Amino acid sequence: TLDRLVCGGRLSRPMADLLRIAVRSRLNVRVVGPERSGKTALLAAIARDADDVRSVTLARHRSFRWTSASKVELVVAPGAPFA
C-alpha cells in the first residue's frame, strides 16, 4: 500500500497524498523509471489504495494479476514499438 511505502521510506507522505488525490480525481498518472526502480511496487500500491477506481497499466511484460474487473493490464507484443 502507499502507507507501507511511506513507512519504509520509499515514498514521502506529501507524494503519497498527491497520488491519492490524483487517482481519486481520475487524473492520468504516468509512472516511468529505470529497471528495478520500484515502478511495479508503486503501481500495485496505487491500485490497492484506489479500490474500485478503474486502473489501466501498459507494460512490455505481464506484471500484475488483478483480482478486480476495474483493473486492466495491456501488454505490448514483443517487437512492437512501445510508444
C-alpha positions in Angstrom: 0.0 0.0 0.0 1.0 3.6 -0.2 1.2 3.7 3.6 3.7 0.9 3.6 5.9 2.7 1.1 5.8 5.8 3.3 6.7 3.8 6.4 9.5 2.1 4.5 11.0 5.4 3.5 10.4 4.7 -0.2 7.8 7.5 -0.7 7.2 10.8 1.1 3.9 11.4 2.8 3.1 14.5 0.6 3.7 12.5 -2.6 1.5 9.6 -1.3 -1.2 12.2 -0.6 -0.8 13.8 -4.0 -1.1 10.3 -5.7 -4.2 9.5 -3.8 -5.8 12.9 -4.8 -4.8 12.4 -8.4 -6.2 8.9 -8.6 -9.4 9.7 -6.8 -9.8 12.7 -9.1 -9.5 10.4 -12.1 -6.3 12.1 -13.4 -3.9 10.2 -15.5 -0.8 9.2 -13.6 2.3 8.1 -15.6 5.0 6.1 -13.7 8.3 5.9 -15.5 11.8 4.9 -14.4 14.7 2.6 -15.0 14.6 -1.1 -14.3 14.4 -2.1 -10.6 13.4 1.4 -9.5 10.1 0.4 -7.9 7.6 1.2 -10.7 5.7 -2.1 -10.2 5.6 -1.7 -6.4 4.3 1.8 -6.8 1.7 0.9 -9.3 0.5 -2.0 -7.2 0.3 0.3 -4.1 -1.7 2.9 -6.1 -4.1 0.2 -7.4 -4.6 -1.3 -3.9 -5.2 2.1 -2.4 -7.7 3.0 -5.2 -10.1 0.1 -4.5 -12.6 0.1 -7.4 -11.2 3.1 -9.3 -10.5 2.0 -12.9 -6.8 1.4 -13.4 -5.1 0.6 -16.8 -1.4 -0.4 -17.0 0.7 -0.7 -20.1 3.9 -2.7 -20.0 6.2 -4.8 -22.0 5.6 -7.8 -19.8 2.8 -9.0 -17.5 3.4 -7.7 -14.0 0.1 -7.9 -12.3 -2.7 -10.5 -11.7 -5.5 -8.1 -10.9 -8.4 -9.6 -9.0 -10.8 -6.7 -9.8 -12.7 -6.1 -13.0 -11.9 -2.4 -12.7 -8.2 -3.2 -13.2 -6.9 -3.7 -16.8 -3.4 -4.6 -17.9 -2.3 -4.1 -21.5 0.8 -6.0 -22.6 2.8 -4.8 -25.6 3.6 -7.5 -28.1 7.3 -8.5 -28.5 8.9 -6.4 -31.1 6.1 -3.8 -31.2 7.0 -0.2 -30.6 6.1 0.8 -27.1 5.2 4.4 -28.0 
